[in-house]
Amino acid sequence: MQNFSGVFMLTLCSLIWGTAFIAQSVGAEYLEPLSFNCARSILATLFLFPCFLFFDKLAGKKLSLWGTEDKTARKKLLRGGIICGLALTIASLFQQLGMAYTSVGKGGFITSLYIVIVPILGMLAFKTKVNTLQWLSVAIATVGMYFICINEAFIINKGDMYILICAFCFSIHILCIESVIQGLDGVRLSFIQFAVCSLVNGVLMFIFESPSLDNLYLAWQPVFYAGIMSSGVAYTLQIVGQKYVSSVLASMLMSLESVFAMLSGWLLLNQVLTMRELWGCALVFGAIILVQLPTKNSP
């Protein structure tokens, strides 16, 4: 079995993201995409700064911004944070744009296609090996996501294309984290990532949008949840969790956000689950268990 800590953190991450769909939907009624993403990124940055200082104190380390005196390690941390921050900025922008034109179900399914895109990009860019069992698990999970998310006619529109670009960018983000995270402080990497998101979204916001403090005040609750929980907590769990699992399993675990969104609607909003949706959930959970089974090539 894969490391339990990584599986637990990424599952908790997907749970938070699943419940954050409501916050993003409500926030979009008051704020334009760049404004919403800028506000949530600033909140995440402010939240994470005292977090890594607190963890340093618990570990008995000297308080510092970088957490190390090694200049090479500092450069690696900064470079990794910038790369991940840019990938996340682009992915989040297209997701927020797409949700204005497509349904939650279609948006969730198309976003979850990163479970297919990640292993393909991993093979092309990093020569990552994907075994037959992993491919089978990806296929089963994709079918499960289709059963969960798609209940209407699947007609491609502008919003769907935005979400597809978003899924591609999130795949790059997952692979970027996997390529830089080893040996780095995950909380600090997340802090730099969101500092970059705040800066880029802030500049673009003033160029392409008309930000309003009044609208920000009206959307403070969804922005707060998206900033602290979805961004500050969940994306940090993603970064730290990816230290312990492969990018293929990580993408499958994080795609559970669609499952948790549906289950939270059932538990909290009394939304009825159909047999089709329950069957989809069973397929996704089965695929995640399957991908963790040892193979002949396992160490």
C-alpha positions as CSV (number, residue, x, y, z in Angstrom):
1,M,0.0,0.0,0.0
2,Q,1.1,3.6,-0.6
3,N,2.2,5.6,2.3
4,F,-0.8,6.2,4.5
5,S,0.1,9.8,5.4
6,G,0.1,10.9,1.8
7,V,-3.2,9.1,1.0
8,F,-4.8,10.6,4.1
9,M,-3.7,14.2,3.3
10,L,-4.7,14.0,-0.3
11,T,-8.1,12.6,0.6
12,L,-8.7,15.3,3.1
13,C,-7.5,17.8,0.5
14,S,-10.2,16.5,-2.0
15,L,-12.8,16.7,0.8
16,I,-12.1,20.4,1.4
17,W,-12.1,21.1,-2.4
18,G,-15.4,19.2,-2.8
19,T,-17.2,21.4,-0.3
20,A,-15.5,24.5,-1.7
21,F,-17.5,24.3,-5.0
22,I,-20.4,26.1,-3.2
23,A,-18.0,28.9,-2.1
24,Q,-16.7,29.3,-5.6
25,S,-20.2,29.3,-7.1
26,V,-21.5,31.9,-4.7
27,G,-18.3,34.1,-4.9
28,A,-18.6,34.2,-8.7
29,E,-22.0,36.0,-8.3
30,Y,-20.2,39.0,-6.8
31,L,-16.6,38.9,-8.0
32,E,-15.0,38.5,-11.4
33,P,-12.5,35.5,-11.8
34,L,-9.3,37.4,-11.3
35,S,-10.7,39.4,-8.4
36,F,-12.0,36.3,-6.6
37,N,-8.7,34.4,-7.1
38,C,-6.6,37.4,-6.0
39,A,-8.6,37.7,-2.8
40,R,-8.4,34.0,-1.9
41,S,-4.7,33.9,-2.7
42,I,-3.9,36.9,-0.5
43,L,-5.9,35.2,2.3
44,A,-4.0,32.0,1.8
45,T,-0.6,33.8,1.8
46,L,-1.5,35.6,5.1
47,F,-2.7,32.4,6.6
48,L,0.4,30.3,5.7
49,F,3.1,32.9,6.9
50,P,2.5,32.3,10.6
51,C,1.9,28.6,10.0
52,F,5.5,27.9,8.9
53,L,6.8,30.1,11.7
54,F,4.8,28.1,14.2
55,F,6.0,24.8,12.8
56,D,9.6,26.1,13.1
57,K,9.1,27.0,16.7
58,L,7.6,23.5,17.5
59,A,10.6,21.9,15.8
60,G,13.0,24.2,17.8
61,K,14.4,25.8,14.7
62,K,15.6,29.4,14.3
63,L,12.8,31.6,13.0
64,S,13.5,32.7,9.4
65,L,11.7,33.3,6.2
66,W,13.5,30.6,4.2
67,G,14.0,28.0,6.9
68,T,17.5,27.3,5.8
69,E,20.9,29.0,5.4
70,D,21.7,26.9,2.3
71,K,21.6,29.3,-0.7
72,T,21.0,26.4,-3.1
73,A,18.0,25.2,-1.1
74,R,16.7,28.7,-1.1
75,K,16.9,29.0,-4.8
76,K,15.2,25.6,-5.3
77,L,12.4,26.6,-2.9
78,L,11.9,30.0,-4.7
79,R,12.1,28.5,-8.2
80,G,9.6,25.7,-7.2
81,G,7.2,28.2,-5.6
82,I,7.2,30.4,-8.7
83,I,6.7,27.5,-11.1
84,C,3.9,26.0,-9.1
85,G,2.3,29.4,-8.5
86,L,2.2,30.3,-12.2
87,A,0.7,26.9,-13.0
88,L,-1.9,27.2,-10.3
89,T,-2.8,30.8,-11.3
90,I,-3.5,29.8,-14.9
91,A,-5.5,26.6,-13.9
92,S,-7.6,28.5,-11.3
93,L,-8.4,31.3,-13.8
94,F,-9.7,28.9,-16.5
95,Q,-11.7,27.0,-13.9
96,Q,-13.4,30.1,-12.6
97,L,-14.0,31.3,-16.2
98,G,-15.5,28.0,-17.3
99,M,-17.9,27.6,-14.4
100,A,-19.7,30.7,-15.5
101,Y,-20.7,28.9,-18.8
102,T,-21.1,25.2,-17.9
103,S,-22.9,23.1,-15.3
104,V,-21.3,21.9,-12.1
105,G,-21.6,18.3,-13.2
106,K,-19.9,18.8,-16.5
107,G,-17.3,21.1,-14.9
108,G,-16.5,18.5,-12.3
109,F,-16.1,15.7,-14.8
110,I,-14.0,17.7,-17.3
111,T,-11.7,18.9,-14.4
112,S,-11.3,15.3,-13.2
113,L,-9.9,14.4,-16.6
114,Y,-6.5,15.3,-15.1
115,I,-6.5,11.6,-13.9
116,V,-5.9,10.7,-17.5
117,I,-3.8,13.7,-18.5
118,V,-1.3,13.3,-15.6
119,P,0.1,9.9,-16.5
120,I,0.3,10.9,-20.2
121,L,2.2,14.1,-19.5
122,G,4.3,12.3,-17.0
123,M,5.4,9.8,-19.6
124,L,6.1,12.5,-22.2
125,A,7.8,15.1,-20.0
126,F,9.5,13.0,-17.2
127,K,9.6,9.5,-18.7
128,T,7.5,8.3,-15.8
129,K,6.6,4.7,-16.1
130,V,2.8,3.8,-15.8
131,N,2.1,0.1,-15.4
132,T,-0.9,-1.8,-16.7
133,L,-2.7,-1.8,-13.3
134,Q,-2.4,2.0,-13.1
135,W,-3.8,2.5,-16.6
136,L,-6.7,0.2,-15.7
137,S,-7.4,2.1,-12.5
138,V,-7.3,5.4,-14.5
139,A,-9.8,4.1,-17.0
140,I,-12.2,2.8,-14.2
141,A,-12.0,6.1,-12.3
142,T,-12.8,8.1,-15.5
143,V,-15.9,6.0,-16.2
144,G,-16.9,6.4,-12.5
145,M,-16.5,10.2,-12.8
146,Y,-18.7,10.2,-15.9
147,F,-21.5,8.4,-14.0
148,I,-21.2,10.8,-11.1
149,C,-21.0,14.1,-13.0
150,I,-22.8,13.8,-16.3
151,N,-26.6,13.6,-16.2
152,E,-27.4,15.9,-19.1
153,A,-26.6,15.8,-22.8
154,F,-22.9,16.2,-23.3
155,I,-22.7,19.2,-25.6
156,I,-19.4,21.0,-25.8
157,N,-19.6,24.8,-25.2
158,K,-17.2,27.6,-24.5
159,G,-17.2,26.9,-20.7
160,D,-16.3,23.3,-21.3
161,M,-13.3,24.3,-23.3
162,Y,-12.2,26.6,-20.5
163,I,-12.5,23.7,-18.0
164,L,-10.6,21.4,-20.3
165,I,-7.7,23.9,-20.4
166,C,-8.0,24.1,-16.6
167,A,-7.7,20.3,-16.3
168,F,-4.5,20.4,-18.5
169,C,-3.1,23.2,-16.3
170,F,-3.9,21.3,-13.1
171,S,-2.1,18.3,-14.5
172,I,1.0,20.4,-15.1
173,H,0.6,21.8,-11.5
174,I,0.5,18.2,-10.1
175,L,3.6,17.2,-12.1
176,C,5.4,20.4,-11.1
177,I,4.9,19.7,-7.5
178,E,6.1,16.1,-7.9
179,S,9.3,17.3,-9.6
180,V,10.3,20.0,-7.0
181,I,8.8,18.9,-3.6
182,Q,11.4,16.4,-2.5
183,G,13.7,17.9,0.2
184,L,11.7,21.2,0.4
185,D,9.5,22.6,3.2
186,G,5.9,22.0,1.9
187,V,4.3,24.8,3.9
188,R,6.9,27.3,2.7
189,L,6.5,26.1,-0.9
190,S,2.8,26.6,-0.6
191,F,3.3,30.1,0.9
192,I,5.5,31.2,-2.1
193,Q,3.1,29.6,-4.5
194,F,0.2,31.7,-3.2
195,A,2.3,34.9,-3.0
196,V,3.0,34.4,-6.7
197,C,-0.8,33.8,-7.3
198,S,-1.6,37.0,-5.4
199,L,0.8,39.1,-7.3
200,V,-0.1,37.8,-10.8
201,N,-3.9,37.8,-10.2
202,G,-3.6,41.3,-8.6
203,V,-1.8,42.8,-11.6
204,L,-4.1,41.2,-14.1
205,M,-7.2,42.1,-12.0
206,F,-6.4,45.8,-12.3
207,I,-5.7,45.5,-16.1
208,F,-8.7,43.4,-17.2
209,E,-11.4,43.8,-14.4
210,S,-13.0,46.5,-12.3
211,P,-12.5,45.3,-8.7
212,S,-14.9,46.6,-6.1
213,L,-14.5,46.7,-2.3
214,D,-18.3,46.6,-2.0
215,N,-18.5,43.4,-4.0
216,L,-15.6,42.0,-2.0
217,Y,-17.5,42.7,1.2
218,L,-20.6,41.0,-0.2
219,A,-18.6,37.9,-1.0
220,W,-16.4,37.8,2.1
221,Q,-17.8,34.4,3.4
222,P,-17.1,32.4,0.2
223,V,-13.8,34.2,-0.3
224,F,-12.8,33.4,3.3
225,Y,-13.6,29.7,2.9
226,A,-11.9,29.5,-0.5
227,G,-8.9,31.4,0.8
228,I,-8.3,29.7,4.2
229,M,-9.6,26.2,3.7
230,S,-9.5,25.5,-0.1
231,S,-6.3,27.4,-0.8
232,G,-4.3,27.7,2.5
233,V,-5.1,24.3,4.0
234,A,-6.0,22.1,1.0
235,Y,-3.3,23.1,-1.4
236,T,-0.7,22.8,1.3
237,L,-2.0,19.3,2.1
238,Q,-1.6,18.6,-1.7
239,I,2.0,19.7,-1.7
240,V,3.0,17.8,1.5
241,G,0.9,14.7,0.5
242,Q,2.6,14.4,-2.9
243,K,5.9,13.7,-1.1
244,Y,4.6,10.2,-0.3
245,V,2.5,9.1,-3.3
246,S,3.0,8.9,-7.1
247,S,1.5,11.5,-9.3
248,V,-1.0,8.9,-10.8
249,L,-2.4,8.1,-7.4
250,A,-2.3,11.7,-6.3
251,S,-4.4,12.8,-9.3
252,M,-6.9,10.0,-8.5
253,L,-7.2,10.9,-4.9
254,M,-7.7,14.6,-5.6
255,S,-10.3,13.8,-8.2
256,L,-12.4,12.6,-5.3
257,E,-13.4,16.3,-4.9
258,S,-16.3,15.6,-7.3
259,V,-17.4,12.6,-5.2
260,F,-17.2,14.6,-1.9
261,A,-19.1,17.5,-3.5
262,M,-21.9,15.1,-4.4
263,L,-21.9,13.4,-1.0
264,S,-21.9,16.7,0.9
265,G,-24.9,17.7,-1.1
266,W,-26.6,14.5,-0.1
267,L,-25.8,14.8,3.6
268,L,-26.1,18.6,4.1
269,L,-28.6,19.6,1.4
270,N,-30.8,16.5,1.3
271,Q,-30.0,16.0,-2.4
272,V,-31.0,12.5,-3.5
273,L,-28.3,10.2,-4.9
274,T,-29.3,8.1,-8.0
275,M,-28.1,4.5,-8.5
276,R,-26.0,5.9,-11.4
277,E,-24.2,8.2,-9.0
278,L,-23.7,5.6,-6.4
279,W,-22.3,3.2,-9.0
280,G,-19.9,5.9,-10.1
281,C,-18.7,6.4,-6.5
282,A,-18.1,2.7,-6.2
283,L,-16.0,2.6,-9.4
284,V,-13.9,5.6,-8.3
285,F,-13.2,4.2,-4.8
286,G,-12.5,0.8,-6.3
287,A,-10.0,2.3,-8.8
288,I,-8.2,4.0,-6.0
289,I,-7.8,0.8,-4.1
290,L,-6.8,-1.1,-7.2
291,V,-4.0,1.4,-8.1
292,Q,-2.4,0.8,-4.6
293,L,-2.1,-3.0,-5.0
294,P,1.5,-4.3,-5.4
295,T,2.6,-5.4,-8.8
296,K,5.4,-7.7,-9.9
297,N,7.7,-4.7,-10.4
298,S,6.9,-3.2,-7.0
299,P,9.9,-3.0,-4.6
